[in-house]
Structures are given as structure tokens and as C-alpha cells.
């Protein structure tokens, strides 16, 4: 998380009023909708704004990134990176925190990271691999500029190649992986209010972000999932936002059937990708190959993914009590994740 104060540049953006927030992003952005879901769960007073030509330079300078969303606080801070933003906001809304304390918080970090860094590529694929999405999304993103819209479509294709979803096998199996996730979500939400029990976590935020920005909005995935998952769609569109602040989470390490489903998916796909990305960074390689869905796939090396993995390792090592740490280490071994996070 990065910020610069208003004294670092000539500010044209007034901060929100005390206790309020502004989200600078785009309604069809995976991570913008993740942050908006979190702010709704906190009961925070916020508004969402698009970044325009006048504001973009200052927002990028003060947040330290060109990526969205950026959170503007009443202290006139501009914060980037949704996971540390949510951890920061947990301190302001302790009764509604979205990363639980102790061992359960480790589980949430690992599951959330899978959706942040792995399923995000599925959302990009399902958006830009299908022509029926392009006009709606590219023109909305560019304000009707046809030339810029085409550049955005071309960019989407490059991102698909960089994240390993450019072959027929990878595209088909990435979609199938997400449908397995929705199978588990549909079953889980038929028996509990949220994915890990009766209150939300950061995991619910990122799953909602994906549904609201991509899978339940873009025409290509929407026509597939809407008839198959009525409970999950109702949760996305209505139920999730009715939380009153009550409820408990399922206990660690058993958690919920949904959590167990995601852990199995992690070991099959995200784990080998994480370790290959780590090795490529250590070898100063710009790209690497790893076998995913039975096919050798090339990926661009991504430093942030390794940084995120290290954040989880450091959390386990330094930020939970010793008894919880021993429980987590045993749990990681049970799920074949010791070499990733311990």
C-alpha cells in the first residue's frame, strides 16, 4: 500500500468529508467491485467515481500506481492494492473485520489470494476472448472512443497470452474451473449466508467482485451461469448486501465445503504456478513454463504474485499466536501447501 500526502503535488481533488471515502475505479473492474463490496460490508459511507483525464495524473502520482481502484480517505490519503486496503479498514471497523484473527485469517488470506491472482485471469479471458463482449465493454471503458476501444481489445488479448489463457485447452479448462467454483458456491449459499459461514470475509468480497464486474455482467459468461446458479446470482445481486453485522464463521481448520473445494483447486493449478513463478524470479527469468491442465503453458513472470505469497508466509510466521501457527503448519502439510506458505 502506497500513499503520498497532498503536500507532494498540487492537488485538484478535495478529500471526502470526515469518515467518508471515495473509490476511484470502474464499475466493470474486478478489484473495484471487490473494494466496493468490502466497504458495503463495513457499512462505510462512500461514493465511487471514474478516473477522468483531469484527475488521472494526480491519482497515479499519489497512489503510486496506474492500476485501479484507488481509495481516497478523509485524511487525504490515496491508497492502492485492495488486500492491504481491507486490512487497513479492518482496523477502522473492528466489529466488521473481513480478515479474521488467528488461524482462520490465514485460511482467508490463502483463499482470497487464489481469486485475486489466479481466477482474475479467467475473468480477463472470458471478457476478451469473446467478441460479443467487446463493444459493450470497450466503449464503456473509453467513453465511446472507437480507436481507444480497439486498443483496449488488443490489450485484452495480450493480457490473455501473458496469463496463459490463449490456447483452446487453457480457455476451456479455466472456464470449467470457475464453473466448479460456482457449483460449490451454489451448494454453500443454499445453507449459509456467506461462503465461510454466517458473516462475510475478504473471500466473499473478491468472489462478489468477480461476479459483479465480469461473470454476471459480461454477455458471454452471463448467459452460461445465470440459468445454472440461481442461488449464487441472487446472493450476488441481493442477499449479500443485507448483512446486519451478526453471525459466526465456520471454525478452522474444517471451515466450509466451499473452502475445501477451493483448497483442492489451489493444489491442482495455483500451487504449481506459484512455485514456478517463484523459481523464475529467483533465476531472473522474464517468462517461464509450467504444466497446467496437462499442457505446458508459458507465463510472464510476475513479481507481485511472489510478493503476495511472501506476505502470507510472513503473516503465518509473525502475526499469529504460536498455538495457531502450529495448527496452521499442520493444516498446510495436510493440504500439500507446506512448500508454498511455510
N, C-alpha and C positions, 0 to 999 in steps of 0.2 A: 504494500500500500504506500502510495507516494502522494505528497502534497506540497504546494508552495503557498505561502501567505499572500494576501493582496498587496503587500509592500514589494513583492518581487516583480510586478508588472503593473502597467496602468490598467486598472480593472474597469471593464464596461458592464460587468454583471453584478448586480446587487445581490447580497446574500439573502436567503429566506429569513423570515421572522423567527424569533426565538422559539426553539423546539420544533421547527419545521424543516423540511428537506425538499430539495429539487433533484430529480433524476434526469440527467441529460442522456438521451439514448434514442431508440427507435422501437416502436411497438412490435415490429416483427424481428427483433433481436432476441436470441436465445437468452443471453445474460441480462439484458434489460428487463425482460419479463421475470427472470429469476429474482432480481433485486426488488422489483415491484411486489412480487408475491411475499417476500420477506417483510417488507415494510407494511403490507396489509396484515400479516400475522402479528407484527409488533403493535398494531393499532396506531402507527405513526401518522402524523399529518404531513402529507407530501403531495407534490404535483410532478407530472412528467412533462418534459419538453424535448423537442427536437433540437439538435445542434444545427445552427444555420451558419451562413458564410461569415456573419459578423462575430459570432461567438466562438467559432471553432478554434481560432488561433489561441485565444486565452485559455480555453478549456484544455487544449492539448498541452500547452506550456505548464499550466498549474497542476494538472493531474499527472503529467509525465508520460502520457500515452496517447496514441491516436484511437485506441480501442474504446468501445462503449460497453456498459454505461459508466458515467461518472456521477458520483453523489456529491452535491453541494450542501454543506451544513450551515447552520445559522452562525457558526464561528467563522464563516467564510473559508472553510477548508474545502478542497476538492479532492475526493478520494476515488481511487480506481482499484479494480480487482475485487470481484464480488465476494469471494470466500473471506479474505481478511476484513472486508467491509461488514459482513454479517457477524464476524467475531467481535468487531468493534461495537456494533449495535447491540450485541448481547449484553455488553456492559451497561448500556443505557436502558435496556428493557429486561432486567434480570428475571422477572417473573414470566417472561415470554421467550426466554432464550431458545435459540434454534440449534445450537451445538450443546448437547448435554454435557455435564461434568463427567469425569472419570472414564471408565472403560467404554461406556455407551457412546461417549463423544468420539472415541477412536473409530468405532463402527460407522458413525455418521460421516466422519471425515473420509473414510475409505470409500463408502458407497457414493457419497457426493462427488468425489474426485473422478470416479468412473464415468458418471454422467457429464461432468464438466469437460473432461479431456478425451473421452472415448466416444460416447454417444453423440457429442457435439458434431463429430464427423458424419454421423448418419443423418443428422438434420441438414447439414450442408449438402450431402449427396441427394437426399430426397427433394431438396429445393431446386438444385441447379441441374440435375440430370434429366429433368422432365420439362419439356417445352411449355406445357400448359401452365406452369407456374411463372414463367419468365416475365411476361408483360405486366401482370398484376404486381409482382414484387419489385421488379427493376424500376418501373416507372414511379411506384410509390416511394422507393428509396431515393430517387433522383429528382423528385418534384416534376416529372414529366419530360425531362431532358432525354431525348431518344438516343443521342450519341453517348451520353454518360451511362444510360441504361444498358446499352450494348457492352460497354466496358465492364460494367458490373457483372453481366452474364459471363463474359470471358474470364473475369476474375474468379467467379464461382467454379468454373471448370478447372482453373489452375489449382484452387484450393482442394478440389476433389482429388486431383492427381497427387498433390503433396501429402494428403492424409490417407492415401492408399485405397480410395474407393472409385477407381476408374475402370476396373475390369468387370466383366459380367458376373463372375463368381463373387467378387467382393461386394458389388452392389446388391446382388440377390441376398447374400448371407447377412449383410449389415441390416437390411430390411427385416429379414427373418429374426435376427437377434432382437431387434426392437419389438417385433410382434410377440416374441416370447416374454419380454418385459411387460408388455401390456396385458398378456394372459395372466401373469402373476398379479399385476396391479388390479385387474378386474376382480380376481378372486379375493384379494386382500381387502379392497374397498367395499366389497359386499359384506364384510364382517367387522371392519373397524373404520374409524373416521379418517385416519391417515395411514401412511404406508408403514410406519413403525409403531402404531398404536393409536391412542385416542387424542394425541396432540401432535402438531407438526414439528418437523425438524428442517434443517437446511436441505435434506434429501427431498422433501416434498417441494421445496422452493424450486430446485433445479428441474424436477420432473414436470412441475407446472409450467416452468419457463419454456421447456421444450414443446409441450402441448399447445400452449397459448400462442407462442411465436411461430411455430413451424407445423407440427404434425396435425394439429386440429385447425390449422388455418390454410396452409398451402393446399391448393386443389388436389394435387396428386396423392399425398398421403391421407388427406382428409377423407377422400372417397373410399379408401381402404378401411380406415379404422373406425369411422363413425358407426357403421352398421354392426361392427363386431364387438364394440366395447361401450355399451350404453352407460354402465355404472361409472367407468373411468371418465367418460366425457361429461356426465352430469357433475361429477366431483370437480372437474376442471372448470366447468362453466358456472357452477352454482355452489355446491356444497362446501368446497374448500374455504371459501371466503366467509363462512358463517361461524368460524371458530370463536368461542367465547372466552378463551384463556384457560379452560379447565382440561382435566384428563391426564392420564399417565402413559408412558411409553412401555412397550414390552421390554422385559428385563434382558440384559446381556448375560450370557452370550447367545441364548436361544433366539431372542428377538422374534421376528415375524417370518412367515413363509415367503413374503416378498423379499426380505433381506437375504434369506437363504438362497433364493433364486438368483439374486444379483451376485452374490459371492461365487456361485458356480460359473456364471458368465465371466466374471473377472478372471478366474483361473484359466479359462479357455482362450481368452483373447487379450484382455488388457494386460495381464501379467507378462506374457512373452513380449508384448510391445514395449512395456515399461523397461524391462531389463535390457532389451536390445537398444532402446534409446539411450539408456544409461551407458552401455558399453560404447556406443558410437560417440557420445560426448567425451568419454574418457580417452578415446582414440582420435579425437579432433576430426571426426568424420562429418561431412555435411549431410550425408544420407546413409541409410542402412536398409538391409533386407531382413525380414523375419517371416516365418510361416504363420499365416492367419487363414482360418477356414480351409486348411490343406493346400494352400497356394503360397508360393514365395512372393512377397509384396515389398515394394520399395516405398520408403517414407523419408521425408525430410527430417533431419534431427531437430528436436525442439527443446531448447534449454528450459523453458518454463515448466514443462511436464516433469523434468527431473527436479526442478526446484520445489514443485508441489509434492513430489514423493518425499523429498528430504524434510519438508515441513511436517509431514505426517510422522516420519521417523523421529524427528526432534520432539514432537508432541508426546509420543509414547515414552521417550527417554527422559524428558524433563518436566512434563506438565501434568502428569497424573500420579496419584499416590502409589507407593511401592506395591501394595497388595493388588491394586488394579493393574499395574504393569505386569506383574507375574501372571495374572489371569489373561491379559491381552496376549502375552507371548505364547502361552499355551494355546490360545484360540487361533492365533496366526499359524502355528505349527499344524494344528488340526486341519486348517483350510489350505495348506500348502502355500502360505504367503509370508513365511519367515524370511525368505531371501529378498523379498520386496520391501518389507517395512520394519524388520527388526534389526 
